[in-house]
Amino acid sequence: MDSFRTVVRKAQGGTTEVELQAFIQRLALLLTSWQATTFLVGEYVEGEIRDNPVFTVSDGLFWLYQAAERSSIVRKLQIVKLRGQASVPGLHTFRITQAGLQAFSRTLGLAGLARKIPSTRRLSIGIPELDKMLGGGIPEGDSVLVAGASGTGKSVLATQFIAEGIRQGDPGIVVVFEERPQEYAERASSFGLDLKTPRKEKKLEILYLRPLDLSVDETMHEILDAVRKIGAKRLVIDSLAGFEMALAPGFRADFRESLYRMITALTGVGVTILSTVEVNESFTEFPFSTYSISFLTDDIIRLRYVNIDGQLRKIMIVIKMRGGNHSKDIREYEITSKGVVILGDRLTDYQGLITGIPEHLNQSGNNQERSRKSKAKSKR
């Protein structure tokens, strides 16, 4: 019945509230005796839920509403009541499209999926020296965060990770927010990485998620569908900054919590995740992320610029690995036509590398000697 509220209004003419409630109860009994599943659709405001005979008699109550947030519209659904069975509490987002209404549960991926037994396998990232720094590669099922300033090669490293997986027979998914799938594949080819062929062979899915008012639950739905479709083992999210900007304003406040749910769901089914995040370089601190999400990830690789001998060069450090020991070395790298390439041995001739303004050890010693002589002279 649409709209049932119109029926109630007509019935209210000259009737008391007790008579109205009796009418609704008789109607409910009649429909139930016919074994009819009935949807009573009406336009109500939140304050009308209490003491309303319609809501008292009904077996289920689905509350739909939309909220305007800046220039966006967000639609949410709540199962307020469902007699005789359990329901998922909280607010769930939904979207109305040409295909109808599609709801996205806030527990999507956290329930109903078979959890994979933890593996001891390690995955190559496609950069041999970095694999050594990681103790043999990334433990399968880990979540890896690659953090660095703009231009440090985060996306290139992520592309090498996906390309190496495809080469070893691991289907992959790349989620991009800042460029189209075709552009992403073209850029990979400039580093000698072929992503076009595996896309045609359904071994690689490049998802471009940039609709208006995106929610994390909707994103997770798209990714889980793609995981099932191609049996993906590796996932790249490039980047978290683009992900956040694609969200509706109201969802950005819960970004960390939503990201935690998504990472937990995907790693739980055995998918290895590599996410990139841009950080602003500082010469007074060494940040890992602008979102304070480092605790959500198992492994962190930090890329940064340093000023060495009048040149802007790049260094790489493995900050943490929950799955085992890792190298503590600070290594220099370059971005070449073959992607990210780590150079030589660890940098031992400089101190203060992570500050971005290191000093050569000989120069540092000379500075200390000059400082000592200056102090001695001032005392005399």
C-alpha positions in Angstrom: 0.0 0.0 0.0 1.5 3.3 -1.2 0.8 5.5 0.5 -0.6 3.8 3.6 -0.4 7.1 5.5 -3.1 8.5 3.1 -5.3 5.5 4.0 -4.8 6.2 7.7 -5.6 9.9 7.3 -8.9 9.1 5.6 -9.7 6.5 8.3 -9.0 9.1 11.1 -12.0 11.2 10.1 -14.4 10.9 13.0 -12.5 8.0 14.7 -10.7 7.9 18.0 -7.1 6.6 18.4 -8.4 3.4 20.0 -10.7 2.7 17.0 -7.8 3.5 14.6 -5.5 1.0 16.4 -8.3 -1.6 16.3 -8.7 -1.1 12.5 -5.0 -1.5 11.9 -4.9 -4.7 14.0 -7.9 -6.2 12.1 -6.2 -5.3 8.8 -3.0 -6.9 9.9 -4.8 -10.1 11.0 -6.7 -10.3 7.7 -3.6 -9.9 5.6 -1.7 -12.5 7.7 -4.5 -15.0 7.3 -4.2 -14.6 3.5 -0.4 -15.4 3.9 0.3 -12.0 2.2 3.6 -10.3 2.7 2.6 -6.6 2.9 4.6 -3.5 2.6 3.0 -0.4 4.1 4.8 2.6 2.6 4.3 6.0 4.2 5.9 9.4 4.7 6.7 9.9 8.4 9.1 12.1 10.3 11.3 10.6 13.1 9.2 12.0 15.9 6.2 10.0 14.8 7.7 6.6 15.5 6.8 6.6 19.2 3.2 5.5 20.1 2.2 5.2 16.5 -0.2 2.2 16.1 1.1 1.4 12.6 4.6 0.9 14.0 3.4 -1.1 16.9 1.4 -3.7 14.9 3.9 -4.1 12.1 6.5 -7.0 12.2 9.2 -5.0 10.6 10.2 -1.3 10.3 12.6 -0.1 7.7 13.5 3.6 8.1 14.8 5.3 5.0 16.0 8.9 4.9 18.3 11.2 3.0 20.5 14.0 4.3 22.0 16.9 2.5 25.7 17.5 3.3 27.1 20.5 1.6 26.4 19.9 -2.0 25.9 16.1 -1.7 22.9 13.9 -0.9 23.5 10.8 1.2 20.8 8.1 1.6 20.8 5.8 4.6 18.7 2.8 5.8 18.1 1.5 9.3 16.4 -1.7 10.3 14.6 -0.4 13.4 12.5 -3.5 14.0 12.4 -7.0 12.6 10.2 -9.4 14.7 11.4 -13.0 15.1 14.9 -12.6 13.6 18.1 -10.8 14.1 19.2 -7.8 12.0 22.4 -5.9 11.5 22.2 -2.7 13.7 23.3 0.7 12.6 23.0 2.9 9.5 23.5 1.4 6.1 24.0 3.4 2.9 22.0 2.8 -0.2 22.0 4.2 -3.7 19.1 4.6 -6.2 20.1 3.9 -9.8 18.5 2.8 -13.1 18.7 -0.8 -11.8 16.7 0.1 -8.7 17.7 0.4 -5.0 21.0 -1.2 -3.9 21.9 -1.3 -0.2 25.4 -1.6 1.2 25.6 -3.2 4.7 28.1 -1.7 7.2 29.2 -5.2 8.0 29.7 -6.2 4.4 32.7 -8.6 4.2 33.0 -9.0 7.9 30.4 -11.8 8.2 29.3 -14.7 6.0 32.7 -15.0 4.2 34.9 -18.0 4.9 38.1 -16.8 6.6 41.3 -18.1 5.0 43.9 -20.0 7.0 47.0 -17.7 7.5 49.7 -18.5 4.9 53.5 -18.6 5.3 54.0 -17.7 1.7 55.8 -14.4 0.9 54.9 -12.4 -2.2 57.6 -10.6 -4.3 57.0 -6.9 -4.8 58.9 -7.0 -8.1 62.0 -5.2 -6.8 64.6 -7.8 -5.8 66.5 -5.6 -3.4 63.3 -4.5 -1.7 62.3 -8.1 -1.3 65.5 -8.7 0.6 64.8 -5.7 2.8 61.4 -7.2 3.5 62.9 -10.5 4.6 62.0 -12.4 1.4 58.9 -10.4 0.4 55.5 -9.4 1.8 53.7 -12.1 3.9 50.6 -13.2 2.0 47.4 -11.6 3.5 49.2 -8.5 4.9 48.2 -4.9 4.4 51.1 -2.7 3.3 51.3 1.1 3.4 53.7 2.9 1.0 54.1 6.5 2.2 55.9 9.3 0.6 55.8 12.8 -0.9 54.5 13.5 -4.4 56.8 12.1 -7.1 58.7 9.6 -4.9 57.4 6.7 -6.9 54.6 5.3 -4.8 52.3 4.5 -7.8 55.2 3.0 -9.8 56.1 0.7 -6.9 52.5 -0.3 -6.5 52.2 -1.1 -10.3 55.4 -3.3 -10.1 53.7 -5.2 -7.2 50.6 -5.9 -9.3 52.6 -6.7 -12.4 54.9 -9.2 -10.5 51.8 -10.9 -9.1 50.3 -11.4 -12.5 53.7 -12.8 -13.8 53.6 -15.3 -10.9 50.0 -16.3 -11.6 48.3 -14.1 -8.9 45.3 -12.2 -10.4 45.2 -8.6 -9.2 42.9 -5.6 -8.7 43.9 -1.9 -8.9 41.5 0.7 -7.4 42.2 4.2 -8.8 40.5 7.5 -8.0 42.7 10.0 -9.9 43.1 8.6 -13.4 41.1 6.4 -15.8 42.0 2.6 -16.2 43.3 3.2 -19.7 45.6 6.0 -18.6 46.8 3.8 -15.7 47.7 0.9 -18.1 49.4 3.4 -20.5 51.5 4.8 -17.8 52.6 1.3 -16.7 53.7 0.5 -20.2 56.1 3.4 -20.1 58.0 1.4 -17.4 57.9 -1.8 -19.5 55.0 -3.3 -17.5 52.2 -4.8 -19.6 48.8 -4.4 -17.9 46.7 -4.4 -21.1 47.1 -8.1 -21.9 46.1 -9.3 -18.4 43.1 -7.0 -18.5 41.9 -8.7 -21.7 42.6 -12.1 -20.2 40.6 -11.2 -17.0 43.6 -11.6 -14.8 43.6 -7.9 -13.8 40.8 -5.6 -13.0 41.4 -1.8 -12.8 38.5 -0.2 -11.0 37.9 3.5 -11.4 35.7 4.6 -8.5 34.8 8.3 -8.7 31.0 8.6 -8.5 29.6 11.4 -6.4 28.9 10.8 -2.7 30.8 7.5 -2.6 30.7 5.5 0.6 33.4 3.1 1.9 30.8 0.3 2.1 29.9 0.8 -1.6 33.7 0.7 -2.5 34.1 -2.5 -0.5 31.1 -4.0 -2.4 32.7 -3.2 -5.8 36.1 -4.6 -4.7 34.7 -7.9 -3.2 32.7 -8.4 -6.4 35.9 -8.1 -8.4 37.8 -10.4 -6.0 35.2 -13.1 -6.5 35.0 -12.5 -10.2 38.7 -13.0 -11.0 39.9 -14.8 -7.8 42.2 -11.8 -7.0 45.2 -12.4 -4.6 46.6 -8.8 -4.7 45.0 -5.4 -4.4 46.4 -1.9 -4.8 44.5 1.2 -3.5 46.1 4.2 -5.2 45.7 6.4 -3.3 44.1 6.9 0.1 44.0 10.6 -0.5 42.0 10.1 -3.7 39.8 7.6 -1.9 39.0 10.1 0.8 38.2 12.9 -1.7 35.8 10.6 -3.5 33.7 10.1 -0.4 30.7 12.1 0.6 31.6 14.7 3.3 29.7 12.9 6.0 31.7 9.7 5.4 35.1 11.4 5.7 34.7 11.8 9.4 34.5 8.0 9.8 37.3 7.3 7.3 39.7 5.5 9.6 37.0 3.3 11.1 35.6 2.5 7.6 39.1 1.8 6.3 39.7 -0.6 9.2 36.6 -2.6 8.3 37.6 -2.8 4.7 41.2 -3.9 5.3 40.0 -6.5 7.9 37.4 -7.9 5.5 39.8 -8.2 2.5 42.9 -9.5 4.3 40.6 -12.0 6.1 39.9 -13.7 2.8 43.6 -13.9 1.9 44.0 -10.7 -0.3 47.3 -8.9 0.1 46.7 -5.1 0.1 49.2 -2.4 -0.9 47.9 1.2 -0.3 49.7 4.4 -1.2 49.4 7.6 0.8 50.9 11.0 0.2 52.6 12.7 3.1 54.0 16.3 3.3 57.7 16.2 3.9 59.0 17.8 7.0 62.5 18.6 8.2 61.6 18.4 11.8 59.6 15.1 11.9 59.2 11.8 10.0 55.5 11.2 9.5 54.2 7.9 8.1 50.7 9.0 7.2 48.4 12.1 7.3 45.6 9.9 8.6 47.1 8.3 11.7 46.3 4.9 10.2 49.7 3.2 10.5 48.3 1.0 13.2 45.9 -0.5 10.7 48.7 -1.8 8.5 51.0 -4.8 8.9 54.0 -3.3 7.0 55.1 0.2 6.2 57.6 1.3 3.5 58.6 4.9 3.7 59.9 6.9 0.7 61.4 10.4 1.0 63.5 13.1 -0.6 66.9 14.0 0.8 69.4 16.7 -0.1 72.8 15.1 -0.8 75.7 17.0 -2.3 73.4 19.6 -3.8 71.1 17.0 -5.4 67.5 16.0 -4.5 67.8 12.3 -4.2 65.4 9.6 -2.9 65.8 7.1 0.0 63.7 4.1 1.0 63.2 2.6 4.5 61.2 -0.4 5.8 59.6 1.0 9.0 57.8 -2.1 10.3 56.8 -5.7 9.5 54.5 -7.6 11.8 55.2 -10.8 10.0 58.9 -11.0 10.9 62.2 -9.3 10.9 63.2 -6.8 8.2 66.2 -4.8 7.1 67.0 -1.6 9.0 69.1 -0.2 6.1 68.4 3.1 4.5 68.8 2.6 0.8 68.9 5.0 -2.1 66.8 4.4 -5.2 65.9 5.9 -8.6 62.9 5.8 -10.8 64.1 4.5 -14.2 62.5 3.3 -17.4 62.3 -0.1 -15.7 60.5 1.3 -12.6 61.9 1.6 -9.1 65.5 0.5 -8.9 67.5 0.3 -5.6 71.1 1.5 -5.9 74.2 0.0 -4.3 74.6 -0.7 -0.7 73.1 1.1 2.3 74.2 4.7 2.8 76.9 4.7 5.5 78.7 8.0 4.8 75.9 10.3 6.1 74.1 11.0 9.3 70.7 12.5 9.7 69.4 11.0 6.5 65.7 10.8 7.7 65.7 14.5 8.4 66.1 15.1 4.7 69.2 17.3 5.2 71.9 14.8 6.1 75.6 15.6 6.8 78.6 13.8 5.4 80.4 12.1 8.2 83.8 13.8 7.3 82.0 17.2 7.0 80.3 16.6 10.4 83.6 15.8 12.0 85.2 18.9 10.5 82.3 21.0 11.8 82.6 19.5 15.3 86.4 20.2 15.3 85.8 23.8 14.2 83.1 24.1 17.0 85.6 22.7 19.6 88.3 25.2 18.6 85.9 28.1 18.6 84.8 27.3 22.1 88.4 26.9 23.3 89.3 30.2 21.7 86.4 32.0 23.4 87.4 30.6 26.8 90.9 32.1 26.3 
